[in-house]
């Protein structure tokens, strides 16, 4: 039989590690989005925003993982008609695994120029490039 | 017009595409899908309008490549790691002339560079290289592409953009 041990100072010997701190998530929704969330919550029989967000994140997480593998996300009707999900943000994660490899023909002059640029300090981005990279 | 950039799909309407350059039209109409899906030598991304999502308004094609280390001049090799140099080739970029002047080229190159950064993060790549028509070199230069030393080919010019420069641009944006 294992004797029960009672610590006088509980702070010095905590029974278990503290629960990880939860992050608050707040979003400003347009009225149409708010009503969409309400409808979805009702359809999915979700009562709390936390559960709703948790399910939405799980679904998004799955979609991102599928596109990262190069898989397409397709819905199929009972008649067999297929529709592919096109979601621009997901497309950004898709291509990295399967961009094909090609050979480029280089002249000696081009290679010299390329090597010089690669081994030097990178150029500062132009304003147009900075604009293009805005998220 | 709400533009989406996504991968080329089999049933996209490419026959009517006209950027004013026959080799670029021909590539999209006859080779892009085959090259992407069957022989895997380039992935094509298309710009479409949300309201007509099959009609291609513009496109670009990407592939990866590398420069064998032993082909680089010796005086530079010392400063580089002992590997081949991985890079992304922006093989083609074109906009249908009926839709030019609406920022489609900017949307396309923006997406191409975002994909480049993603690839750099996932599998590694050092720079983007494109073979630009000489009369378009100024347009690429606005995005920071630097011309490589002139080669014999009179019509095009290889241009270079460092991935580190693209990363810095993210910090500035």
Interface residues (C-beta under 8 A of the other chain):
Chain A: X84 X86 X88 X91 X92 X93 X94 X95 X96 X97 X98 X99 X100 X101 X102 X103 X104 X106 X107 X108 X109 X110 X111 X112 X113 X114 X115 X116 X117 X118 X119 X122 X123 X124 X125 X126 X128 X129 X130 X131 X132 X133 X134 X135
Chain B: X4 X5 X6 X7 X9 X40 X41 X42 X43 X45 X53 X62 X63 X64 X65 X66 X67 X71 X72 X73 X76 X77 X79 X80 X85 X88 X89 X91 X106 X109 X110 X111 X113 X114 X115 X118 X119 X121 X122 X123 X126 X127 X129 X142 X143 X144 X146 X148 X149 X150 X151 X152 X158 X160 X162 X164 X165 X166 X168 X169 X170 X172 X173
